[in-house]
Amino acid sequence: MSKGPDLTPYEAVKVLLDGALEYTSAAIVAQRENNPAGRGEAVDTTLTIIGLLQDSLDRDSGGELAQNLDALYDYMTRRLASVAIDKTTGTLEEIQSLVVQIRDAWAEIDPAKEPASL
């Protein structure tokens, strides 16, 4: 199996955020189609991605921003854990909105001027 191109830490975070957005979208579609198995798979993948993002935070030098992201990722994880009992798409749409906000803010960072890890 060939290894893909090496990503910078900045690019890796962008790929993870895009993936989280893709899988939250898939979970919303599955919820609307009353497909609990599909929703579960998409939520599990989203949880994995959020865990990777949370684990990548640089808590030593990331300061308040890293602390805030850590708390936000924790909140998102707890909210996603309740999706199985929520018969609406509300929770998933909330998580999707949060991911979009983080992704859009991340896109505003100039990787040449800012540290890539938070």
Secondary structure, DSSP 4 states (H G I P E B T S, - for coil): ----PPPPHHHHHHHHHHHHHHHHHHHHHHHHTT-HHHHHHHHHHHHHHHHHHHHT--TTTSHHHHHHHHHHHHHHHHHHHTGGG--SSHHHHHHHHHHHHHHHHHHTS-TTTS-S--
